[in-house]
Amino acid sequence: MNILLLPNYTLHAPTPADVPEVLALLAASDTADYGEANTTDPEEVQRWWVREETTLVRDAAGHLIAYYSLSADDPTHYYSEVFVHPDQRGQGLEGAILDRLEARARERLADSPVTAQWLLESGIGRHSVVMRAALAEHSYGYIRTFWRMRIDLTAPPPTPEWPQGIILRTYQPGTDDRAVYDAVETAFADHWNWHATPFEEWIERTQRPNFDPALWLLAMDGTAIAGAALGTKELTKGWINKVAVPRAYRKRGIAKALLYQAFGAFWQRDVRRVELGVDAESLTGAQRLYEQVGMHPVMEYDLFQKELRAASPPDPEPRMQEL
């Protein structure tokens, strides 16, 4: 099935007027895949569209029935997401969209170094049976599971216990920007499949309306950042974007103290539900720490990968002709 050739389907780029329908589609898809809808800020959805190449699919009646996107982690590594309304699943849309995403990724990858490996990834909910089958049919292989973890606070969290010499303070915009960025990037450099975020993209989040520097917590060892927990108050919950502890400061209880401090900051703001995302096979054991402080998995998200082109060795240097 080629959705480009079917007159009953219309494909178009999203506009701000599409946001309510997109949110409804995402909610229906999440409910089918995870058992609950993930609340999403309308402004956040539009920020996705700046970073991603997004397409909406409508049926003959004009109803929004699918949404898919393509973005790049680096010039040879692309990531896609596909959301099909539950009522439209299993009718061939999934495979047709995967075909289109792969074709588009190959177009964009054509300018990458000739020796580079090309990868295309796609993530789905654990219970998305139809999409899982479509990925298998298109030669994607499972590679990793990620969790969304949650705690519902019913009382103030425990008082953090800080290691000797570690002092807590909050982020100071304009002063801490580069130092916090460097500390977070360094801490995550040894995480699986980590791709560095350009500073200009990273700092943009401090310009958003819901940014609160008091929720960006820094554990300081003198002038060195020994850890950071970067939180955001969202529509119905608190979200911890990153818990980062550089390798030299790990296994000292800093991450646990930062989490309890973050829970307390959200509690003071009358936020009772706090969530974060984590690699279920984290190389640093982060998921075990989150369980220790009372969080539990509420959504499982499986990542699949397809190699579009294998890496090839560079051409050998030409040998000098013997005289």
C-alpha positions as CSV (number, residue, x, y, z in Angstrom):
1,M,0.0,0.0,0.0
2,N,1.5,3.3,-1.1
3,I,-0.2,6.2,0.7
4,L,1.1,8.6,-2.0
5,L,-1.0,6.9,-4.6
6,L,-4.3,6.6,-2.7
7,P,-6.7,9.5,-3.4
8,N,-8.4,8.9,-0.1
9,Y,-5.5,10.1,1.9
10,T,-4.0,13.6,2.2
11,L,-0.5,14.3,3.5
12,H,0.6,17.7,4.8
13,A,2.9,19.5,7.1
14,P,1.4,20.5,10.5
15,T,0.3,24.1,11.3
16,P,-0.6,25.6,14.7
17,A,-4.3,25.1,13.8
18,D,-3.6,21.3,13.8
19,V,-2.4,21.2,17.4
20,P,-5.8,20.2,19.0
21,E,-6.3,17.4,16.6
22,V,-2.7,16.2,17.0
23,L,-3.0,16.2,20.8
24,A,-6.2,14.1,20.5
25,L,-4.5,11.7,18.2
26,L,-1.5,11.3,20.5
27,A,-3.8,10.8,23.5
28,A,-5.8,8.1,21.7
29,S,-2.6,6.4,20.5
30,D,-1.0,6.5,24.0
31,T,-4.1,5.1,25.7
32,A,-4.1,2.2,23.3
33,D,-0.3,1.5,23.7
34,Y,0.2,2.4,27.4
35,G,-3.2,2.4,29.0
36,E,-3.2,6.1,29.7
37,A,-2.6,9.3,27.8
38,N,0.6,11.3,28.2
39,T,-0.3,14.9,28.8
40,T,1.6,17.1,26.3
41,D,1.9,20.9,26.4
42,P,0.6,22.4,23.1
43,E,3.6,24.6,22.8
44,E,5.9,21.6,23.2
45,V,4.2,19.9,20.3
46,Q,5.1,22.9,18.1
47,R,8.7,22.9,19.3
48,W,8.9,19.3,18.1
49,W,7.9,20.5,14.6
50,V,10.9,22.9,14.6
51,R,13.3,20.0,15.2
52,E,11.6,17.3,13.2
53,E,10.2,16.7,9.7
54,T,6.6,16.0,10.6
55,T,3.7,14.8,8.4
56,L,0.0,14.5,9.1
57,V,-2.2,12.0,7.3
58,R,-5.9,12.7,6.8
59,D,-8.6,10.4,5.4
60,A,-11.2,11.4,2.8
61,A,-13.4,13.0,5.4
62,G,-10.5,15.2,6.6
63,H,-10.0,13.4,9.9
64,L,-6.5,13.2,11.2
65,I,-5.7,9.5,11.3
66,A,-1.9,9.3,11.5
67,Y,1.2,11.4,12.4
68,Y,4.8,10.6,11.7
69,S,8.1,12.4,12.1
70,L,11.8,12.0,11.2
71,S,14.7,13.7,13.0
72,A,18.4,13.3,13.1
73,D,20.6,12.6,16.1
74,D,23.6,13.1,13.8
75,P,24.2,13.2,10.0
76,T,24.1,9.4,9.7
77,H,21.6,8.4,12.4
78,Y,17.9,9.1,12.0
79,Y,15.0,8.5,14.4
80,S,11.3,8.2,13.5
81,E,8.0,8.0,15.3
82,V,4.7,6.8,14.0
83,F,1.3,7.3,15.5
84,V,-1.8,5.7,13.9
85,H,-5.2,6.2,15.4
86,P,-6.3,2.9,17.0
87,D,-9.4,2.7,14.8
88,Q,-7.2,2.8,11.7
89,R,-4.5,0.3,12.7
90,G,-3.8,-2.9,10.8
91,Q,-5.0,-1.6,7.5
92,G,-1.6,-1.1,5.9
93,L,-0.9,2.5,7.0
94,E,2.0,1.4,9.3
95,G,4.0,-0.3,6.6
96,A,3.3,2.4,4.0
97,I,4.5,5.1,6.5
98,L,7.6,3.1,7.3
99,D,8.4,2.9,3.5
100,R,8.0,6.6,3.2
101,L,10.2,7.3,6.2
102,E,12.9,5.1,4.9
103,A,12.9,6.7,1.5
104,R,13.1,10.1,3.0
105,A,15.9,9.1,5.4
106,R,17.9,7.7,2.4
107,E,17.4,11.0,0.6
108,R,18.8,13.0,3.6
109,L,21.6,10.5,4.2
110,A,22.8,10.7,0.6
111,D,25.1,13.6,1.5
112,S,26.8,11.8,4.5
113,P,30.4,10.4,4.3
114,V,30.6,7.5,1.9
115,T,32.1,5.2,4.5
116,A,29.6,5.9,7.2
117,Q,27.0,3.5,8.5
118,W,23.4,4.6,8.0
119,L,21.0,3.9,10.8
120,L,17.2,4.5,11.1
121,E,15.5,3.9,14.5
122,S,11.9,3.9,15.5
123,G,10.4,3.7,19.0
124,I,7.0,2.2,19.9
125,G,5.0,1.3,23.0
126,R,5.4,-2.1,24.4
127,H,1.8,-3.1,23.6
128,S,1.8,-1.7,20.0
129,V,1.3,-5.1,18.4
130,V,0.5,-3.9,14.9
131,M,3.4,-1.5,14.7
132,R,5.8,-4.1,16.1
133,A,4.8,-6.5,13.3
134,A,5.3,-3.8,10.7
135,L,8.7,-3.1,12.0
136,A,9.7,-6.7,11.8
137,E,8.4,-7.0,8.2
138,H,10.6,-4.0,7.3
139,S,13.7,-5.7,8.8
140,Y,14.0,-3.6,12.0
141,G,15.5,-5.3,15.0
142,Y,14.8,-4.7,18.7
143,I,17.7,-3.1,20.5
144,R,16.6,-1.4,23.8
145,T,13.8,-0.7,26.2
146,F,13.2,2.6,27.9
147,W,10.9,3.3,30.9
148,R,8.9,6.3,32.0
149,M,9.1,6.2,35.8
150,R,6.8,7.9,38.2
151,I,6.3,8.7,41.9
152,D,3.0,10.0,43.3
153,L,4.0,11.9,46.4
154,T,1.6,11.5,49.4
155,A,3.9,13.2,51.9
156,P,7.0,15.4,51.9
157,P,10.0,13.4,50.7
158,P,12.9,12.5,53.0
159,T,15.4,15.2,53.8
160,P,18.4,14.8,51.4
161,E,21.7,13.7,53.0
162,W,24.6,15.4,51.2
163,P,28.1,14.1,51.2
164,Q,30.7,16.1,53.1
165,G,31.8,19.1,51.2
166,I,28.8,19.1,48.7
167,I,26.6,22.2,48.8
168,L,23.3,22.6,47.1
169,R,22.4,25.7,45.1
170,T,20.1,26.4,42.1
171,Y,20.9,27.4,38.6
172,Q,21.8,31.0,37.8
173,P,20.8,31.8,34.2
174,G,23.6,33.6,32.3
175,T,26.2,32.6,34.8
176,D,26.0,28.8,34.9
177,D,24.9,28.1,31.3
178,R,28.1,26.7,29.9
179,A,29.3,25.0,33.1
180,V,26.0,23.1,33.5
181,Y,25.9,22.1,29.9
182,D,29.4,20.8,30.0
183,A,28.7,18.9,33.3
184,V,25.6,17.2,31.9
185,E,27.2,16.3,28.6
186,T,30.2,14.9,30.3
187,A,28.1,12.8,32.7
188,F,26.0,11.3,29.9
189,A,28.9,10.7,27.5
190,D,29.2,7.1,28.8
191,H,25.5,6.3,28.4
192,W,24.4,4.0,25.7
193,N,24.0,5.6,22.3
194,W,24.5,9.1,23.6
195,H,24.5,11.9,21.1
196,A,25.7,15.3,22.2
197,T,23.2,18.1,22.1
198,P,24.5,21.4,20.5
199,F,24.8,24.1,23.1
200,E,22.5,26.4,21.2
201,E,19.7,23.8,21.2
202,W,20.3,23.0,24.9
203,I,20.1,26.6,26.1
204,E,16.8,27.1,24.2
205,R,15.0,25.3,27.0
206,T,15.9,28.1,29.4
207,Q,13.9,30.5,27.3
208,R,10.6,28.6,27.5
209,P,7.7,30.0,29.5
210,N,7.7,27.1,32.0
211,F,11.4,27.3,32.7
212,D,12.0,27.8,36.5
213,P,15.7,28.1,37.5
214,A,14.7,27.1,41.0
215,L,14.0,23.6,39.7
216,W,17.4,23.2,38.2
217,L,19.4,21.9,41.2
218,L,23.2,21.9,41.3
219,A,25.3,19.9,43.8
220,M,28.5,21.9,44.1
221,D,32.0,20.8,45.2
222,G,33.6,24.2,45.5
223,T,33.3,25.6,42.0
224,A,32.9,22.2,40.4
225,I,29.5,20.8,39.5
226,A,29.3,17.4,41.2
227,G,25.7,16.7,40.0
228,A,22.6,18.3,38.6
229,A,18.9,17.5,38.5
230,L,17.1,19.6,35.9
231,G,13.3,19.8,36.5
232,T,10.3,21.4,34.8
233,K,6.8,21.9,36.0
234,E,4.5,20.6,33.3
235,L,0.7,20.8,32.9
236,T,-0.2,17.9,35.3
237,K,3.2,16.8,36.7
238,G,6.8,17.5,37.4
239,W,9.3,16.2,34.9
240,I,12.9,15.6,35.7
241,N,14.7,16.1,32.4
242,K,18.2,15.0,33.5
243,V,19.9,13.6,36.6
244,A,23.5,13.9,35.9
245,V,26.5,13.0,38.1
246,P,30.0,13.1,36.5
247,R,31.9,9.8,36.9
248,A,34.3,11.2,39.5
249,Y,31.4,11.9,41.9
250,R,29.4,8.7,41.5
251,K,28.5,6.2,44.2
252,R,28.5,9.0,46.9
253,G,24.8,9.4,47.2
254,I,24.7,12.7,45.2
255,A,22.0,11.5,42.7
256,K,19.7,10.3,45.5
257,A,20.1,13.5,47.4
258,L,19.3,15.5,44.2
259,L,16.2,13.4,43.6
260,Y,14.8,13.9,47.1
261,Q,15.6,17.6,46.7
262,A,13.7,17.7,43.4
263,F,10.7,15.9,44.9
264,G,10.7,18.4,47.7
265,A,10.8,21.3,45.3
266,F,7.8,19.9,43.4
267,W,6.0,19.2,46.6
268,Q,6.3,22.8,47.7
269,R,4.7,23.8,44.3
270,D,1.8,21.5,45.0
271,V,3.0,19.0,42.3
272,R,2.3,15.5,43.5
273,R,3.2,13.5,40.5
274,V,6.8,13.4,39.3
275,E,8.2,11.5,36.3
276,L,11.4,10.9,34.3
277,G,12.6,8.7,31.5
278,V,15.4,6.1,31.8
279,D,17.2,3.4,29.8
280,A,15.8,0.2,31.4
281,E,19.3,-1.3,30.9
282,S,21.2,1.8,32.1
283,L,24.9,1.2,32.2
284,T,25.1,3.3,35.4
285,G,22.2,1.5,37.1
286,A,20.1,4.6,37.1
287,Q,16.8,2.7,37.0
288,R,17.7,0.9,40.3
289,L,18.4,4.2,42.0
290,Y,15.0,5.5,40.8
291,E,13.3,2.5,42.2
292,Q,15.1,3.0,45.6
293,V,13.6,6.5,45.9
294,G,10.1,5.2,45.3
295,M,9.6,5.5,41.6
296,H,8.2,2.7,39.4
297,P,7.8,2.1,35.7
298,V,4.5,3.2,34.2
299,M,5.3,3.0,30.4
300,E,7.6,0.8,28.5
301,Y,9.0,2.0,25.2
302,D,10.9,-0.3,22.8
303,L,13.5,1.0,20.4
304,F,14.0,-0.7,17.0
305,Q,16.8,-0.1,14.5
306,K,17.4,-0.8,10.9
307,E,20.8,-0.5,9.1
308,L,20.3,1.2,5.8
309,R,23.9,0.9,4.9
310,A,26.9,-0.8,6.5
311,A,30.0,1.1,7.3
312,S,32.8,0.6,4.8
313,P,36.5,1.0,5.5
314,P,38.1,4.1,4.0
315,D,40.1,3.7,0.8
316,P,43.7,2.8,1.6
317,E,46.2,5.6,1.0
318,P,47.7,5.3,-2.4
319,R,51.2,3.7,-2.3
320,M,54.0,5.8,-3.7
321,Q,55.3,4.4,-7.0
322,E,58.7,2.9,-6.5
323,L,61.4,4.7,-8.5
